[in-house]
Amino acid sequence: MNATSQTQRSSRLRIAVGLTAVLMLGACAETPPVPTASLQAARQAISDAERAEAGRYASGELGEARIKLASADSAVAEQKMTTAARFADESRTEAQLASAKTADVKAKAVNDEMSHSTGTLIQEMQRNSGDKQ
């Protein structure tokens, strides 16, 4: 019985060591990949916002997008890929918001100019119609 008991202990020990090794290897393999697509999308959105002059019209949002992209890059360096993906997505969203706000400000400026031009045209037409009478 003593030999059988030692054999069982030895078998259990081998199984425990084997399971531990498998779990450790599994933990290493579970590190998510670098969120390359999310980082590229964030960089592209920031570039688009800069070309749209968001620095002039929505500097707060554009600055926030840059900060979050830097945080995403730092998270990648620290091997925190889930956090990096979240920051990259937030960066892209902030940059898109900056672009949208910029487009809104520009559209309002065009609308104001058109309203002013229309008002001037109406005044000119009224003045001209008064001259003819």
C-alpha positions as CSV (number, residue, x, y, z in Angstrom):
1,M,0.0,0.0,0.0
2,N,2.9,2.3,0.7
3,A,4.2,1.9,-2.9
4,T,0.7,2.4,-4.3
5,S,0.3,5.6,-2.1
6,Q,3.7,7.0,-3.4
7,T,2.7,6.2,-7.0
8,Q,-0.6,8.0,-6.5
9,R,1.1,11.0,-5.0
10,S,3.7,11.1,-7.8
11,S,0.9,10.9,-10.4
12,R,-1.0,13.7,-8.7
13,L,2.1,15.8,-8.5
14,R,2.8,15.3,-12.2
15,I,-0.8,16.2,-13.0
16,A,-0.6,19.3,-10.8
17,V,2.7,20.4,-12.4
18,G,1.3,19.8,-15.9
19,L,-1.8,21.8,-15.2
20,T,0.2,24.6,-13.7
21,A,2.4,24.7,-16.8
22,V,-0.6,24.7,-19.2
23,L,-2.3,27.5,-17.2
24,M,0.9,29.6,-17.2
25,L,1.4,29.1,-21.0
26,G,-2.3,30.0,-21.5
27,A,-1.9,33.2,-19.5
28,C,1.0,34.3,-21.7
29,A,-0.9,33.5,-24.9
30,E,-3.9,35.6,-23.8
31,T,-2.2,39.0,-24.3
32,P,-4.3,40.7,-26.9
33,P,-2.5,41.9,-30.1
34,V,-1.6,45.5,-30.6
35,P,-4.7,47.5,-31.7
36,T,-3.0,48.6,-34.9
37,A,-6.3,49.3,-36.7
38,S,-7.7,51.4,-33.9
39,L,-4.4,53.4,-33.6
40,Q,-4.3,54.0,-37.3
41,A,-8.0,55.1,-37.3
42,A,-7.3,57.6,-34.5
43,R,-4.2,59.0,-36.3
44,Q,-6.2,59.4,-39.5
45,A,-9.1,61.1,-37.7
46,I,-6.7,63.5,-36.1
47,S,-5.0,64.2,-39.4
48,D,-8.4,64.8,-41.0
49,A,-9.4,67.2,-38.2
50,E,-6.2,69.1,-38.6
51,R,-6.8,69.5,-42.4
52,A,-10.3,70.8,-41.6
53,E,-8.7,73.4,-39.3
54,A,-10.1,71.9,-36.1
55,G,-7.2,73.5,-34.3
56,R,-8.8,76.9,-35.0
57,Y,-12.4,76.0,-34.4
58,A,-12.4,73.0,-32.0
59,S,-9.0,73.1,-30.3
60,G,-10.2,71.5,-27.1
61,E,-11.6,68.4,-28.7
62,L,-8.5,68.1,-31.0
63,G,-6.2,68.5,-28.0
64,E,-8.1,65.8,-26.1
65,A,-7.8,63.5,-29.2
66,R,-4.1,64.0,-29.2
67,I,-3.8,63.3,-25.4
68,K,-5.8,60.1,-25.7
69,L,-3.7,58.9,-28.7
70,A,-0.6,59.5,-26.6
71,S,-2.2,57.5,-23.7
72,A,-3.0,54.7,-26.2
73,D,0.7,54.7,-27.4
74,S,1.8,54.5,-23.7
75,A,-0.5,51.7,-23.0
76,V,0.9,49.7,-26.0
77,A,4.4,50.3,-24.6
78,E,3.2,48.9,-21.2
79,Q,1.6,45.9,-23.0
80,K,-1.9,47.0,-21.9
81,M,-3.6,46.3,-25.2
82,T,-7.2,46.5,-24.0
83,T,-6.5,49.9,-22.5
84,A,-4.7,51.0,-25.6
85,A,-7.6,50.0,-27.8
86,R,-10.0,52.0,-25.6
87,F,-7.9,55.1,-25.6
88,A,-7.4,54.8,-29.4
89,D,-11.2,54.6,-29.9
90,E,-11.7,57.5,-27.6
91,S,-9.1,59.5,-29.5
92,R,-10.7,58.8,-32.8
93,T,-14.1,59.8,-31.5
94,E,-12.7,63.1,-30.1
95,A,-11.0,63.9,-33.4
96,Q,-14.3,63.1,-35.3
97,L,-16.1,65.4,-32.9
98,A,-13.6,68.2,-33.5
99,S,-14.1,67.7,-37.3
100,A,-17.9,67.9,-36.9
101,K,-17.7,71.0,-34.7
102,T,-15.4,72.6,-37.2
103,A,-17.8,71.8,-40.1
104,D,-20.7,73.2,-38.1
105,V,-18.8,76.5,-37.4
106,K,-17.9,76.8,-41.0
107,A,-21.4,76.0,-42.2
108,K,-22.8,78.7,-39.9
109,A,-20.3,81.2,-41.2
110,V,-21.4,80.5,-44.7
111,N,-25.0,80.7,-43.7
112,D,-24.4,84.0,-42.0
113,E,-22.6,85.4,-45.1
114,M,-25.5,84.2,-47.3
115,S,-28.0,85.9,-45.1
116,H,-26.1,89.1,-45.1
117,S,-25.7,89.0,-48.9
118,T,-29.4,88.3,-49.3
119,G,-30.2,91.2,-47.0
120,T,-28.0,93.5,-49.0
121,L,-29.6,92.3,-52.3
122,I,-33.1,93.0,-50.9
123,Q,-32.1,96.5,-49.8
124,E,-30.6,97.1,-53.2
125,M,-33.8,95.9,-55.0
126,Q,-35.9,98.1,-52.8
127,R,-33.8,101.1,-53.4
128,N,-33.9,100.5,-57.2
129,S,-37.6,100.0,-57.2
130,G,-38.1,103.2,-55.3
131,D,-36.0,105.1,-57.9
132,K,-38.3,103.9,-60.8
133,Q,-41.5,105.2,-59.2
